[in-house]
């Protein structure tokens, strides 16, 4: 992105709430970098991904086992007494999203709940 060789970023989504996109860990960092470099950041997701009832604060992010990031083969590289966080997903605020591409059309900010519900009701 820094070198100007990327002109758009497209990611998927596991869940989209009223205020955030949940996807694999690292998506938020891509969104921040895209925003910094003025590159459009798109989310491609089916309408079934939208969770119109919840907000980011309501979602519990899955944590995976510490051994995924502390161990390689039979060797452990982090002392057992050290706390480890190994989140599987992160949340990207909707204000970093240029648009959400769905099977029924493209939603552009501000992405309101009414827009989502109206698209879902025409399925």
C-alpha positions in Angstrom: 0.0 0.0 0.0 2.8 2.4 0.9 4.4 2.0 -2.5 1.2 2.8 -4.4 0.9 -0.6 -6.0 -2.5 -1.4 -4.4 -5.6 0.5 -5.5 -8.3 -1.3 -3.5 -8.6 -3.8 -0.7 -11.4 -6.4 -0.6 -12.0 -8.7 2.3 -14.8 -11.1 3.4 -16.7 -11.1 6.7 -17.8 -13.7 9.2 -20.3 -11.3 10.8 -21.4 -7.7 10.3 -23.0 -5.9 13.2 -24.6 -2.5 13.3 -21.1 -0.9 13.8 -18.4 -3.4 12.9 -17.2 -6.1 10.5 -15.9 -9.2 12.1 -13.4 -11.2 10.1 -10.1 -13.1 10.5 -7.5 -11.5 12.7 -5.5 -8.9 10.7 -8.5 -7.4 8.8 -8.6 -4.4 11.1 -4.9 -3.7 10.3 -5.6 -3.8 6.6 -8.4 -1.4 7.0 -6.3 1.1 9.0 -3.5 0.9 6.4 -6.0 1.4 3.6 -7.5 4.4 5.3 -4.1 5.9 6.0 -3.1 5.5 2.3 -6.5 6.7 1.0 -7.2 3.3 -0.6 -10.8 2.1 -0.8 -11.6 -0.8 1.7 -14.5 -3.0 0.6 -16.2 -5.9 2.4 -17.8 -8.6 0.2 -20.4 -10.6 2.2 -23.8 -12.2 1.7 -26.8 -10.6 3.5 -26.9 -13.7 5.7 -23.7 -12.3 7.4 -25.5 -9.3 8.8 -26.4 -9.4 12.4 -28.9 -6.6 12.8 -29.6 -7.2 16.5 -26.1 -6.7 17.9 -23.3 -4.2 18.1 -19.5 -4.8 18.3 -19.6 -4.7 22.1 -22.1 -7.6 22.2 -19.9 -10.0 20.3 -17.5 -12.4 22.1 -14.4 -13.0 20.0 -13.2 -16.6 19.8 -9.8 -17.2 21.4 -7.7 -20.1 20.2 -5.2 -22.1 22.3 -2.0 -20.5 23.4 0.1 -23.4 21.8 -0.7 -22.0 18.4 1.5 -19.0 19.1 3.9 -20.3 21.8 5.0 -23.6 20.4 6.7 -24.9 17.3 6.9 -28.6 16.9 7.9 -30.0 20.3 9.5 -26.7 21.5 7.7 -24.1 23.6 9.2 -20.5 23.2 7.1 -18.7 25.8 7.3 -19.4 29.5 4.1 -21.0 31.0 3.7 -18.1 33.4 3.3 -15.6 30.6 -0.2 -14.6 29.6 -1.1 -15.1 26.0 -4.0 -13.8 23.9 -4.7 -15.6 20.6 -7.8 -14.1 19.1 -9.2 -15.7 15.9 -11.1 -12.6 14.7 -11.0 -8.9 15.0 -13.5 -6.1 14.5 -13.2 -3.4 12.0 -15.4 -0.3 12.6 -17.7 0.5 9.8 -16.3 4.0 9.5 -13.2 2.4 7.9 -15.3 0.6 5.3 -15.8 2.2 1.9 -18.7 -0.1 1.0 -20.1 -3.5 1.6 -20.8 -5.6 -1.5 -23.7 -8.0 -1.2 -25.6 -10.3 -3.6 -28.4 -7.7 -3.7 -26.3 -4.6 -4.2 -23.7 -2.3 -2.7 -24.2 -0.5 0.7 -22.3 2.7 1.2 -21.9 4.7 4.4 -23.7 5.6 6.3 -24.8 2.0 6.4 -28.0 2.0 8.4 -30.0 -0.9 9.7 -32.9 0.1 7.5 -30.8 -0.3 4.4 -29.8 -3.8 5.5 -33.3 -4.8 6.4 -34.8 -3.6 3.2 -32.3 -5.6 1.1 -32.9 -8.7 3.2 -36.7 -8.3 2.9 -36.4 -8.5 -0.9 -34.7 -11.9 -0.9 
